[in-house]
Structure formats: structure tokens, C-alpha cells
Amino acid sequence: MQFEDIDSPLKLKKLNENQLTDYAAWLREFLIGKIAELGGHFAANLGVVELTVAIHYIFEAPVDKIIWDVGHQSYAHKILTERKKQFDTLRKLNGISGFPKMSESEFDAFGTAHSSTSISAALGYAHAAKIMDIDRQHIAIIGDGAMSAGQAFEALNNAGISNTNLTIIINDNHIGIDPSQGALSEYLDQLDYKTDNLFTDFGFQYFGPIDGHNLNELIEVFKHTKAINGPKVIHVRTLKGKGYAPAEAEQTKWHSTSKFDKLSGKGTGVVDNKAKYQDIFGRTLLEIAEKDKLVVAVTPAMISGSSLHFMQEKFPDRVFDVGIAEQHALTFSAGLAASGLKTFCCIYSTFLQRAYDQLIHDIALQNLPVILVIDRAGLVGEDGPTHHGAFDLAFLQTVPNLTILSPSDQDELRNAIYTAYQHNNGPIAIRFPRGKSSGPYVQTKIETDTKPKSVLAFQGRSKTLIIAVGTIIEEAMKAALITNASVADLRFVKPLDESFIMDVFKHYSYTLSLHDALPIYRKSVV
């Protein structure tokens, strides 16, 4: 059988074990070539090629339930589960998702895109199998970075006493997007075939550590553990970016990539000098931190994604990467702010959803001046609905004492950051999108607003007003040029500049609210 014909577990199982190493090498080259053409998550997928091959060679998906934590490393899994022919549609409209998706394939036992959910979901499947008397395996593959989240430990605590047929594979590669943080990563380094450890104390049988790129070793342990009942932990060590030298050398840079030339590693997309909004934030924060030693920054495993590396390089003791632990990040920020530090908590919109209680209970109800920096607000493109920041405007509206800013361009973002820095009356949030501004980064003069102030950005000739929220004002301006409508820049989402809104309502017969989130129903603007 030709390797390129293998697109299902049944076809994979027709290979003998001696052929699997050659097939894994072929699959890795296939992934490198395809991601070079398409873009997408790169280094993590290269690191689990042998692991994926071994899992599908030994276990019986889709009867056996295989759950990939986060799921950005599931490309080889998709190729081996009847989606090889559709792989060119990866992360495109109406194409296959970049993450496991239950509605896409019976081989995707559970949809994952946010981290640290796999053990909980697999345990649910395992208990259901006991109740329904179903004979099957339940496998959760979770990285050492994702193991840092509280939910993973909640699930371990529950699973250790469950007496279920659950297998947890810890893919230990010392890195999420950025290098793994915390004591757990160091602890995993110390494990060396010890009979007693954290996992055995929790009630698991422990196997490892195992070379995650050695197919013979992986297959041997999977065959052995498959016959053992009860909860098990298999600890494998892998190299993120395995098989592509640039990705091995710069794992964070190659976590996700746009299109590139696979021989040189150079990008093949359009190059421009437009500044990313995250970089505008990161550079502006450094500018403030250089003048005020009380400024600190916190992020749940998004140092590079939130561009905190600018500040971290100069002030490493004032930038805290707490690992994939959004709830902890917000309460930790609350403690810093309660002590008098000017605390910027930087988090993606989609991940803020995971810490809603901490925002309300620990920050807002105590009226602590945490500055919430919400990156990737609005639609995010190829990563799809699990990562769209489409909910924050709606759920933040209900949070007491919270001020919300949605700047419309680079200058407004810098102004908003300084406004938030000077805001001491409770928590304040700044939301901005993924992507680039209209031009290069410029260290502009800062103007701050301590009171909500909306502005008329464009005066048209018609009786129609478009009220724009955030950077979507660019689309509003395009529409205004065609329709002769006027455009208002809301700027402050909460509290609203009610005097401005009531005044403009007197001059326009029709108003349209334009934003990049779910509808917000406010009596004053409906």
C-alpha cells in the first residue's frame, strides 16, 4: 500500500509495525508541505506525529474515544480519520476545522479548542460506558502546559477514585505557545520511572516517561496498558516542531504560521509595515512601565500573543505568566491591585469567558482597579467559533463597577491604555481585535479621557447615523462614503456618553449600531 493512500485507521492497521516509522516520516513531510501551503498550527502538530500514529494503530476509533486537549495538534489525527482529501479546506469557510469538532467527524469524540477539558470529558465518557455496559477505551491526550489549569486537576481528583477505564497521555514538551511555567513542569522533569509520584498518589497507574518519537516503545506501552483496567497515566516526552529545524529552534514563533516556503522557512504572504494591535498595546505598556515601577502585567500563558515580551525583556520581575490558568490570573491580578500595583491583566476575549466569576466576585464587587486588556475581541478568522471574541461586549455589560473602552484605531488604543492607567475608580477593560492597524506603529502624543466621550467621526449629508464600536469603524466609514451617512465613534461602551447620544438622536432620523459582537440591547440606544 502506498503511504499517500492511508486515510483511515483501518488502512493504517494494514501496515506492519516495521513500516510505521517510515510512514510517520512520510506523514510529517506531508504536514510540513500542506501547512506551508495553507498556514495553520505547525510546531505542535509536528511534535505528535508518532504519538498519533501509535494511538490509531493500537486503539479502535471511533469506538474508542480519543480526545485531544486544545486540539490544535490534531492535524495528523484528521488525516488518519477520513479527512485527508478535505485537508486543503483546513480553516477555510465551509472547510474542516483546525480543531476537533463533533459535528465534523465521528472520530472527533469531543470538540476541543480551549485547553484542559479533555480529562473531564473523557471521564464522562468512561462513566457512561460503565453505566451502559459498553466495552471501550477512553484516551485523553493533554500537554504539560494544559496540565497547569485548575480544571485538569479537578478532573484528576475525580478520576483517580473513579475505577473507570481511562487513559491520560501527558504530552510533555515543555511548552504551550510560550515555554511552560510553574512547578508542575519542573516536577515532570524529575520523573524517571519512579514507582511513587503525584499520579500514583492520586490513584492512577503511572507509565513513563516514554520517548514520544519512538514508535516501538509507544506501541509496546499502549498494548500493555490497553489490557489494564482502571485509570492510567502515560507520560510521553516529545519535541515541539520535531523534524523541521526552524520550528525546533524557535518553537514559539512556529506555534502557528501563515503560508511559507518550506525550504527556506520564509513567509510567502504579503509583507507590510502595518502594526499589529497587540504590538501597539505591548509597546505602549512598556512606555508606561518605564516611567512607573508600580506597573505590572499578568497573562495566562499568552506572553507572545499579548506582546508582553516587550516589557518582559526589560522588566522580567514585573511580568507574570501564570500558565493556562485564567481564573487564577484574574484573582492574582486582584491581589496585586489590592496591594496598590497598577495591574494590567492581558487575556484573549475567548479565554476571558473562563474567568467570569473571578471578574465579578474578586474584582468588580470589590471595585479593584484591575486593567483588563482584552485581545482578539470580535471575529478572529480561521480559528473559528471557539476563538471568536463575540461574547465579551454582552457579558461585560452586566458586570458592576466596570468601565469598558473600545478604541477605533492605533491612536485611540494608545489613548485608551493611558486612560485606563490613570483610572483608579474600579476595574476598566480595553478591547481590541486580532489583526493590524492601518499603518506602522507611531509613538503618538497621548490624550486621556476620564469621562465617557463619544465623537462624531464623519459628517454625512443624509439623516442616517452609524454608531460604530471599535475598529469596525473602518467599515462604517466605507459605508458612509457610499450612503452619505454620518459616523459616530462610541469609544466608551460602558458607561455610555448619554448626552452625546441623546443630542445626535435629535438630528438623525435613522440610526444603526455597528459592532463585532453579539447584540447588546440597551434602552438608551435601541
C-alpha positions, 0 to 999 in steps of 0.5 A: 500500500502506498503511504499517500493512500492511508486515510483511515485507521483501518488502512493504517492497521494494514501496515506492519509495525516495521513500516510505521516509522517510515510512514510517520516520516512520510506523514510529517513531510506531508504536514510540513508541505500542506501547512506551508501551503495553507498556514495553520498550527505547525510546531505542535502538530509536528511534535505528535506525529508518532504519538498519533500514529501509535494511538490509531494503530493500537486503539479502535476509533471511533469506538474508542474515544480519543480526545485531544486537549486544545486540539490544535495538534490534531492535524495528523489525527484528521488525516488518519480519520477520513479527512485527508482529501478535505485537508486543503479546506483546513480553516477555510469557510465551509472547510474542516476545522483546525480543531476537533469538532463533533459535528465534523467527524465521528472520530472527533469524540469531543470538540476541543479548542480551549485547553484542559477539558479533555480529562473531564470529558473523557471521564464522562465518557468512561462513566457512561460506558460503565453505566451502559455496559459498553466495552471501550477505551477512553484516551485523553491526550493533554500537554504539560502546559494544559496540565497547569489549569485548575480544571485538569486537576479537578478532573484528576481528583475525580478520576483517580477514585473513579475505577473507570477505564481511562487513559491520560497521555501527558504530552510533555514538551515543555511548552504551550505557545510560550515555554511552560511555567510553574512547578508542575513542569519542573516536577515532570522533569524529575520523573524517571520511572519512579514507582511513587509520584503525584499520579500514583498518589492520586490513584492512577497507574503511572507509565513513563516517561516514554520517548514520544518519537519512538514508535516501538516503545509507544506501541509496546506501552499502549498494548500493555496498558490497553489490557489494564483496567482502571485509570492510567497515566502515560507520560510521553516526552516529545519535541515541539516542531520535531523534524523541521529545524526552524520550528525546533529552534524557535518553537514559539514563533512556529506555534502557528504560521501563515503560508511559507516556503518550506525550504527556506522557512520564509513567509510567502504572504504579503509583507507590510509595515502595518502594526499589529494591535497587540504590538501597539498595546505591548509597546505602549505598556512598556512606555508606561512601565518605564516611567512607573515601577508600580506597573505590572502585567499578568497573562495566562500563558499568552506572553507572545500573543499579548506582546508582553515580551516587550516589557518582559525583556526589560522588566522580567520581575514585573511580568507574570505568566501564570500558565493556562490558568485564567481564573487564577490570573484574574484573582492574582491580578486582584491581589496585586491591585489590592496591594496598590500595583497598577495591574494590567491583566492581558487575556484573549476575549475567548479565554476571558469567558473562563474567568467570569466569576473571578471578574465579578466576585474578586474584582468588580464587587470589590471595585479593584482597579484591575486593567483588563486588556482584552485581545482578539475581541470580535471575529478572529478568522480561521480559528473559528467559533471557539476563538471568536471574541463575540461574547465579551461586549454582552457579558461585560455589560452586566458586570458592576463597577466596570468601565469598558473602552473600545478604541477605533484605531492605533491612536485611540488604543494608545489613548485608551491604555493611558486612560485606563492607567490613570483610572483608579475608580474600579476595574476598566477593560480595553478591547481590541481585535486580532489583526493590524492597524492601518499603518506602522506603529507611531509613538503618538502624543497621548490624550486621556479621557476620564469621562465617557466621550463619544465623537462624531467621526464623519459628517454625512449629508443624509439623516442616517447615523452609524454608531460604530464600536471599535475598529469596525469603524473602518467599515462604517466609514466605507459605508458612509462614503457610499450612503452619505451617512454620518459616523459616530465613534462610541469609544466608551461602551460602558458607561455610555456618553448619554448626552452625546447620544441623546443630542445626535438622536435629535438630528438623525432620523435613522440610526444603526449600531455597528459592532463585532459582537453579539447584540447588546440591547440597551434602552438608551440606544435601541 
